[in-house]
């Protein structure tokens, strides 16, 4: 069931290899790239599929406070549950590094359904709130 279920597709970002063909991604690497793509795509940015992506980009000018972090964590969870059927989302957290108050590190713990392997990705999201 492994690779047949996990799939194979173009590597993200799309690249041309040394022989002039496209690089491919398979298995768990394909899942990581798909998660990154879902989180990096704002909703309504794809004409033919406007609901694809994640709603975190609607919060780019929001303040970095517990309410905003809670909404963003929920947006991440909803997007991944909807658009990536190969995983179970276990936990989503959002934290700011002490030296970068306008950066949220979105940590996603997930389990690959085909083999129960626990994985994690960290996606940086930048809040551009105005200075007071």
Backbone as a printed PyTorch tensor [residue, N CA C, xyz], in Angstrom:
tensor([[[  0.8240,  -1.1910,   0.0000],
         [  0.0000,   0.0000,   0.0000],
         [  0.8650,   1.2510,   0.0000]],

        [[  2.0310,   1.2520,   0.5960],
         [  2.9530,   2.3670,   0.7760],
         [  2.9690,   3.4440,  -0.2820]],

        [[  3.8500,   3.3010,  -1.2930],
         [  4.0140,   4.3630,  -2.2770],
         [  2.7820,   4.5500,  -3.1500]],

        [[  2.0370,   3.4840,  -3.3900],
         [  0.8230,   3.6270,  -4.1950],
         [ -0.1630,   4.5630,  -3.4980]],

        [[ -0.2630,   4.4660,  -2.1780],
         [ -1.1680,   5.3330,  -1.4270],
         [ -0.5730,   6.7270,  -1.2540]],

        [[  0.7330,   6.7980,  -0.9650],
         [  1.3710,   8.0880,  -0.7260],
         [  1.5550,   8.8790,  -2.0060]],

        [[  1.7080,   8.2040,  -3.1120],
         [  1.7530,   8.8750,  -4.4030],
         [  3.1220,   9.3630,  -4.8320]],

        [[  3.1440,   9.8470,  -6.0600],
         [  4.3490,  10.3880,  -6.6770],
         [  3.9110,  11.5310,  -7.5710]],

        [[  4.6510,  12.6190,  -7.5600],
         [  4.2850,  13.7600,  -8.3940],
         [  5.4590,  14.7050,  -8.5640]],

        [[  5.2030,  15.8100,  -9.2050],
         [  6.2480,  16.8030,  -9.4080],
         [  6.7740,  17.2970,  -8.0740]],

        [[  8.0690,  17.4770,  -8.0000],
         [  8.6890,  18.0320,  -6.8000],
         [  8.2550,  19.4820,  -6.6540]],

        [[  8.0590,  19.9070,  -5.4270],
         [  7.6800,  21.2960,  -5.1680],
         [  8.8240,  21.9880,  -4.4560]],

        [[  9.2780,  23.1230,  -4.9010],
         [  8.8680,  23.7850,  -6.1350],
         [  9.3360,  23.0000,  -7.3630]],

        [[  8.6210,  23.1930,  -8.4610],
         [  8.9210,  22.4720,  -9.6950],
         [ 10.3150,  22.8400, -10.1680]],

        [[ 11.1070,  21.8020, -10.5000],
         [ 12.4870,  22.0160, -10.9440],
         [ 12.7980,  21.1340, -12.1460]],

        [[ 13.7100,  21.6120, -12.9510],
         [ 14.2330,  20.8190, -14.0590],
         [ 15.5520,  20.2110, -13.5890]],

        [[ 15.7070,  18.9120, -13.8000],
         [ 16.9390,  18.2380, -13.3690],
         [ 18.0260,  18.3420, -14.4370]],

        [[ 19.1820,  17.7790, -14.1710],
         [ 20.3430,  17.8890, -15.0600],
         [ 20.0930,  17.2760, -16.4320]],

        [[ 19.2180,  16.2900, -16.5240],
         [ 18.9510,  15.6600, -17.8180],
         [ 17.8260,  16.3480, -18.5900]],

        [[ 17.3100,  17.4620, -18.0490],
         [ 16.2860,  18.2280, -18.7430],
         [ 14.8610,  17.8110, -18.4110]],

        [[ 14.7100,  16.8150, -17.5590],
         [ 13.3690,  16.3820, -17.1420],
         [ 12.9700,  17.0500, -15.8400]],

        [[ 11.8080,  16.7090, -15.3620],
         [ 11.3270,  17.2640, -14.1010],
         [ 11.7540,  16.3830, -12.9380]],

        [[ 12.0480,  17.0140, -11.7970],
         [ 12.3130,  16.2680, -10.5760],
         [ 10.9880,  15.7730, -10.0190]],

        [[ 11.0100,  14.5810,  -9.4360],
         [  9.8160,  13.9650,  -8.8830],
         [  9.9690,  13.7950,  -7.3820]],

        [[  8.8470,  13.7470,  -6.7210],
         [  8.8010,  13.5430,  -5.2850],
         [  7.8650,  12.3780,  -5.0100]],

        [[  8.2450,  11.5050,  -4.0730],
         [  7.4060,  10.3480,  -3.7750],
         [  7.3610,  10.1100,  -2.2770]],

        [[  6.3570,   9.3680,  -1.8610],
         [  6.2460,   8.9380,  -0.4780],
         [  6.0620,  10.0800,   0.5030]],

        [[  6.7290,   9.9860,   1.6450],
         [  6.5720,  10.9660,   2.7080],
         [  7.0970,  12.3480,   2.3100]],

        [[  8.0730,  12.4020,   1.4100],
         [  8.5430,  13.7020,   0.9090],
         [  7.4260,  14.4020,   0.1400]],

        [[  6.6370,  13.6340,  -0.5760],
         [  5.5060,  14.1950,  -1.3090],
         [  4.4780,  14.7890,  -0.3480]],

        [[  4.2730,  14.1380,   0.7730],
         [  3.3330,  14.6560,   1.7740],
         [  3.8490,  15.9640,   2.3560]],

        [[  5.1200,  16.0170,   2.7420],
         [  5.6890,  17.2550,   3.3010],
         [  5.5530,  18.4120,   2.3210]],

        [[  5.8310,  18.1530,   1.0560],
         [  5.7170,  19.2030,   0.0490],
         [  4.2620,  19.6280,  -0.1390]],

        [[  3.3270,  18.6820,  -0.0620],
         [  1.9060,  19.0150,  -0.1940],
         [  1.4430,  19.8660,   0.9880]],

        [[  1.9000,  19.5440,   2.1880],
         [  1.5340,  20.3410,   3.3640],
         [  2.0420,  21.7670,   3.2110]],

        [[  3.2860,  21.9040,   2.7880],
         [  3.8690,  23.2360,   2.5860],
         [  3.0650,  24.0130,   1.5450]],

        [[  2.6960,  23.3380,   0.4670],
         [  1.9220,  23.9810,  -0.6030],
         [  0.5570,  24.4380,  -0.1000]],

        [[ -0.1150,  23.6170,   0.6890],
         [ -1.4250,  23.9910,   1.2410],
         [ -1.2870,  25.2180,   2.1250]],

        [[ -0.2860,  25.2260,   3.0040],
         [ -0.1090,  26.3470,   3.9250],
         [  0.3380,  27.6190,   3.2040]],

        [[  1.0780,  27.4860,   2.1290],
         [  1.6010,  28.6460,   1.4160],
         [  0.6030,  29.2550,   0.4300]],

        [[ -0.4850,  28.5540,   0.1490],
         [ -1.4560,  29.0340,  -0.8330],
         [ -2.6020,  29.7550,  -0.1390]],

        [[ -2.7710,  31.0460,  -0.3980],
         [ -3.9230,  31.7510,   0.1720],
         [ -5.2260,  31.2740,  -0.4710]],

        [[ -6.2720,  31.1710,   0.3380],
         [ -7.5850,  30.8620,  -0.2310],
         [ -7.9440,  31.9450,  -1.2420]],

        [[ -8.7290,  31.5750,  -2.2240],
         [ -9.1830,  32.4680,  -3.2910],
         [ -8.0710,  32.8770,  -4.2590]],

        [[ -6.9080,  32.2520,  -4.1880],
         [ -5.8410,  32.6290,  -5.1180],
         [ -5.8280,  31.7470,  -6.3650]],

        [[ -6.5620,  30.6650,  -6.3740],
         [ -6.6540,  29.7970,  -7.5430],
         [ -8.0420,  29.9480,  -8.1580]],

        [[ -8.0690,  30.4340,  -9.3660],
         [ -9.3280,  30.7430, -10.0420],
         [-10.2430,  29.5200, -10.1280]],

        [[ -9.7030,  28.3850, -10.5290],
         [-10.5320,  27.2010, -10.7440],
         [-10.8430,  26.4370,  -9.4540]],

        [[-10.1350,  26.7500,  -8.3760],
         [-10.3950,  26.0820,  -7.1050],
         [-10.1910,  27.0860,  -5.9650]],

        [[-11.1150,  28.0310,  -5.8010],
         [-10.9240,  29.1350,  -4.8660],
         [-10.8830,  28.7340,  -3.3970]],

        [[-11.3860,  27.5570,  -3.0560],
         [-11.3600,  27.1490,  -1.6480],
         [-10.0640,  26.4330,  -1.2720]],

        [[ -9.2170,  26.1220,  -2.2620],
         [ -7.9530,  25.4490,  -1.9540],
         [ -7.0200,  26.4020,  -1.2110]],

        [[ -6.2790,  25.8640,  -0.2760],
         [ -5.2830,  26.6420,   0.4470],
         [ -5.6530,  26.8010,   1.9010]],

        [[ -5.0370,  27.7820,   2.5220],
         [ -5.1950,  27.9950,   3.9530],
         [ -5.5520,  29.4530,   4.2280]],

        [[ -6.4450,  29.6680,   5.1680],
         [ -6.9220,  31.0100,   5.4810],
         [ -6.0030,  31.8320,   6.3610]],

        [[ -4.7970,  31.3630,   6.6320],
         [ -3.8990,  32.1260,   7.5110],
         [ -3.4940,  33.4570,   6.8930]],

        [[ -3.5050,  33.5250,   5.5840],
         [ -3.0560,  34.7450,   4.9070],
         [ -4.0110,  35.9120,   5.1100]],

        [[ -5.2270,  35.6210,   5.5450],
         [ -6.1780,  36.6820,   5.8730],
         [ -5.7880,  37.4050,   7.1670]],

        [[ -4.8360,  36.8500,   7.9010],
         [ -4.4480,  37.3940,   9.2050],
         [ -3.0600,  38.0340,   9.1940]],

        [[ -2.5600,  38.3350,   8.0300],
         [ -1.1970,  38.8400,   7.9200],
         [ -1.0080,  40.1760,   8.6430]],

        [[ -2.0520,  40.9720,   8.7780],
         [ -1.9400,  42.2530,   9.4720],
         [ -2.5500,  42.2170,  10.8730]],

        [[ -2.8140,  41.0310,  11.3800],
         [ -3.3970,  40.8930,  12.7130],
         [ -2.3150,  41.0020,  13.7840]],

        [[ -2.7060,  41.4010,  14.9890],
         [ -1.7240,  41.4790,  16.0720],
         [ -1.2930,  40.0860,  16.5110]],

        [[ -0.0870,  39.9830,  16.9960],
         [  0.4260,  38.7100,  17.4920],
         [ -0.0200,  38.5620,  18.9470]],

        [[ -1.2080,  38.0090,  19.1270],
         [ -1.7400,  37.8070,  20.4720],
         [ -2.3690,  36.4130,  20.5320]],

        [[ -2.7720,  35.9710,  21.7250],
         [ -3.3300,  34.6140,  21.8390],
         [ -4.5620,  34.3740,  20.9620]],

        [[ -5.4120,  35.3630,  20.7880],
         [ -6.6050,  35.1870,  19.9590],
         [ -6.2310,  34.9440,  18.4940]],

        [[ -5.3140,  35.7300,  17.9910],
         [ -4.8690,  35.5490,  16.6000],
         [ -4.2040,  34.1900,  16.4190]],

        [[ -3.3430,  33.8210,  17.3600],
         [ -2.6700,  32.5160,  17.2550],
         [ -3.6920,  31.3750,  17.2660]],

        [[ -4.7400,  31.4770,  18.0870],
         [ -5.7640,  30.4330,  18.1410],
         [ -6.5040,  30.3200,  16.8090]],

        [[ -6.8550,  31.4580,  16.2190],
         [ -7.5520,  31.4460,  14.9290],
         [ -6.6440,  30.8510,  13.8500]],

        [[ -5.3850,  31.2310,  13.8450],
         [ -4.4430,  30.7180,  12.8410],
         [ -4.2400,  29.2140,  13.0050]],

        [[ -4.1170,  28.7350,  14.2270],
         [ -3.9600,  27.2880,  14.4470],
         [ -5.1930,  26.5350,  13.9380]],

        [[ -6.3770,  27.0990,  14.1420],
         [ -7.5980,  26.4730,  13.6570],
         [ -7.6460,  26.4750,  12.1280]],

        [[ -7.2270,  27.5720,  11.5090],
         [ -7.1810,  27.6460,  10.0370],
         [ -6.2450,  26.5710,   9.4690]],

        [[ -5.0930,  26.3920,  10.0970],
         [ -4.1260,  25.3860,   9.6450],
         [ -4.7420,  23.9970,   9.7540]],

        [[ -5.3230,  23.6970,  10.8990],
         [ -5.9330,  22.3770,  11.1090],
         [ -7.0300,  22.1170,  10.0680]],

        [[ -7.9180,  23.0750,   9.8700],
         [ -9.0130,  22.8960,   8.9050],
         [ -8.4880,  22.6560,   7.4910]],

        [[ -7.5050,  23.4370,   7.0820],
         [ -6.9700,  23.3010,   5.7190],
         [ -6.3180,  21.9370,   5.5150]],

        [[ -5.5370,  21.4920,   6.4840],
         [ -4.8380,  20.2150,   6.3160],
         [ -5.7980,  19.0400,   6.3740]],

        [[ -6.7980,  19.1130,   7.2370],
         [ -7.7910,  18.0350,   7.2970],
         [ -8.5650,  17.9590,   5.9800]],

        [[ -8.8830,  19.1180,   5.4190],
         [ -9.6600,  19.1280,   4.1780],
         [ -8.8480,  18.6910,   2.9610]],

        [[ -7.5970,  19.1620,   2.8440],
         [ -6.8670,  19.0040,   1.5890],
         [ -5.8000,  17.9150,   1.5800]],

        [[ -5.5020,  17.3080,   2.7040],
         [ -4.4660,  16.2570,   2.6930],
         [ -5.0070,  14.9870,   3.3430]],

        [[ -5.6150,  14.1030,   2.5420],
         [ -6.2340,  12.8930,   3.0920],
         [ -5.2400,  11.8120,   3.5160]],

        [[ -3.9650,  11.9750,   3.2000],
         [ -2.9830,  10.9390,   3.5430],
         [ -2.4970,  11.0410,   4.9810]],

        [[ -2.9470,  12.0600,   5.7270],
         [ -2.4610,  12.2580,   7.0940],
         [ -3.6100,  12.4460,   8.0790]],

        [[ -3.2840,  12.2470,   9.3540],
         [ -4.1340,  12.6550,  10.4660],
         [ -3.3870,  13.7780,  11.1760]],

        [[ -4.0170,  14.9270,  11.3360],
         [ -3.3960,  16.0460,  12.0510],
         [ -3.5170,  15.7590,  13.5470]],

        [[ -2.3930,  15.6860,  14.2260],
         [ -2.3840,  15.3830,  15.6520],
         [ -2.4120,  16.6390,  16.5080]],

        [[ -1.5970,  17.6230,  16.1250],
         [ -1.4930,  18.8370,  16.9400],
         [ -0.9480,  19.9680,  16.0850]],

        [[ -1.4830,  21.1640,  16.3150],
         [ -0.9790,  22.3780,  15.6620],
         [ -0.6770,  23.3820,  16.7600]],

        [[  0.5340,  23.9510,  16.7370],
         [  0.8850,  24.9870,  17.7050],
         [  1.4640,  26.1780,  16.9590]],

        [[  1.3760,  27.3380,  17.5990],
         [  1.9370,  28.5680,  17.0350],
         [  2.7070,  29.2660,  18.1400]],

        [[  3.9650,  29.5780,  17.8560],
         [  4.8020,  30.2610,  18.8450],
         [  5.6800,  31.2730,  18.1270]],

        [[  6.0230,  32.3460,  18.8510],
         [  6.9170,  33.3670,  18.3080],
         [  8.2850,  33.2280,  18.9450]],

        [[  9.3380,  33.2490,  18.1430],
         [ 10.6740,  33.2600,  18.7260],
         [ 10.8690,  34.5670,  19.5040]],

        [[ 11.6590,  34.5520,  20.5600],
         [ 11.8310,  35.7610,  21.3720],
         [ 12.4050,  36.9530,  20.5960]],

        [[ 13.1960,  36.6930,  19.5810],
         [ 13.8430,  37.7760,  18.8360],
         [ 13.0710,  38.2020,  17.5840]],

        [[ 11.8760,  37.6140,  17.3600],
         [ 11.0970,  37.9430,  16.1520],
         [  9.6150,  37.9640,  16.5040]],

        [[  9.1640,  39.0590,  17.0700],
         [  7.7890,  39.1570,  17.5630],
         [  6.7460,  39.0490,  16.4510]],

        [[  7.0970,  39.3650,  15.2280],
         [  6.1270,  39.3150,  14.1310],
         [  6.2150,  38.0230,  13.3260]],

        [[  6.8940,  37.0280,  13.8730],
         [  6.9960,  35.7320,  13.2130],
         [  6.2780,  34.6880,  14.0490]],

        [[  5.4610,  33.8920,  13.4010],
         [  4.8500,  32.7430,  14.0560],
         [  5.4410,  31.4840,  13.4420]],

        [[  5.9040,  30.5990,  14.2720],
         [  6.3570,  29.2960,  13.8110],
         [  5.2090,  28.3240,  14.0420]],

        [[  4.6050,  27.8930,  12.9530],
         [  3.4650,  26.9900,  13.0190],
         [  3.9780,  25.5600,  12.9530]],

        [[  3.8540,  24.8520,  14.0450],
         [  4.3300,  23.4820,  14.1300],
         [  3.1440,  22.5400,  13.9740]],

        [[  3.2610,  21.6160,  13.0340],
         [  2.1930,  20.6640,  12.7650],
         [  2.7300,  19.2540,  13.0050]],

        [[  2.1380,  18.5790,  13.9960],
         [  2.4300,  17.1710,  14.2320],
         [  1.3630,  16.3720,  13.5060]],

        [[  1.7810,  15.3990,  12.7070],
         [  0.8210,  14.6050,  11.9450],
         [  1.2820,  13.1650,  11.8580]],

        [[  0.3410,  12.3070,  11.5100],
         [  0.6420,  10.8880,  11.3500],
         [  0.2740,  10.4860,   9.9290]],

        [[  1.1780,   9.8000,   9.2640],
         [  0.9260,   9.2850,   7.9180],
         [  0.0180,   8.0640,   8.0620]],

        [[ -1.1230,   8.0870,   7.4150],
         [ -2.1230,   7.0310,   7.5940],
         [ -1.6620,   5.6580,   7.1200]],

        [[ -0.8580,   5.6060,   6.0810],
         [ -0.5020,   4.3050,   5.5180],
         [  0.4540,   3.5100,   6.3910]],

        [[  1.2650,   4.2020,   7.2020],
         [  2.2500,   3.4640,   8.0010],
         [  2.3270,   3.9260,   9.4560]],

        [[  1.4420,   4.8300,   9.8700],
         [  1.3890,   5.3610,  11.2380],
         [  2.6710,   6.0630,  11.6720]],

        [[  3.4730,   6.5190,  10.7260],
         [  4.7070,   7.2410,  11.0640],
         [  4.3630,   8.6590,  11.5080]],

        [[  4.8510,   9.0310,  12.6830],
         [  4.6280,  10.3890,  13.1930],
         [  5.6500,  11.3250,  12.5590]],

        [[  5.1980,  12.4820,  12.1050],
         [  6.0570,  13.4570,  11.4460],
         [  5.7350,  14.8470,  11.9790]],

        [[  6.5740,  15.8210,  11.6330],
         [  6.3630,  17.2000,  12.0510],
         [  6.9200,  18.1170,  10.9790]],

        [[  6.2120,  19.2200,  10.7260],
         [  6.7670,  20.2940,   9.9110],
         [  6.6090,  21.5910,  10.6940]],

        [[  7.4860,  22.5330,  10.4240],
         [  7.3840,  23.8670,  11.0100],
         [  7.3360,  24.8490,   9.8490]],

        [[  6.2480,  25.6140,   9.8030],
         [  6.0230,  26.5720,   8.7310],
         [  6.1160,  27.9770,   9.3060]],

        [[  7.0130,  28.8240,   8.8000],
         [  7.0930,  30.1960,   9.3100],
         [  6.0180,  31.0730,   8.6690]],

        [[  5.3250,  31.8370,   9.4940],
         [  4.2950,  32.7520,   9.0200],
         [  4.6100,  34.1270,   9.5930]],

        [[  4.5760,  35.1250,   8.7480],
         [  5.0040,  36.4650,   9.1460],
         [  3.8200,  37.4050,   9.2910]],

        [[  3.6490,  37.9170,  10.4850],
         [  2.6300,  38.9390,  10.7510],
         [  3.2680,  40.2870,  10.5170]],

        [[  2.6050,  41.1450,   9.7810],
         [  3.1730,  42.4400,   9.4400],
         [  2.4180,  43.5650,  10.1270]],

        [[  2.1020,  43.3590,  11.3890],
         [  1.3300,  44.3720,  12.1050],
         [  2.1080,  45.6830,  12.1730]],

        [[  1.3900,  46.7700,  12.1620],
         [  2.0170,  48.0910,  12.2150],
         [  2.6420,  48.3810,  13.5670]],

        [[  3.6490,  49.1700,  13.5520],
         [  4.2880,  49.5720,  14.8040],
         [  3.5190,  50.7270,  15.4110]],

        [[  3.3710,  50.7020,  16.7090],
         [  2.6360,  51.7890,  17.3750],
         [  3.5650,  52.8640,  17.8720]]])
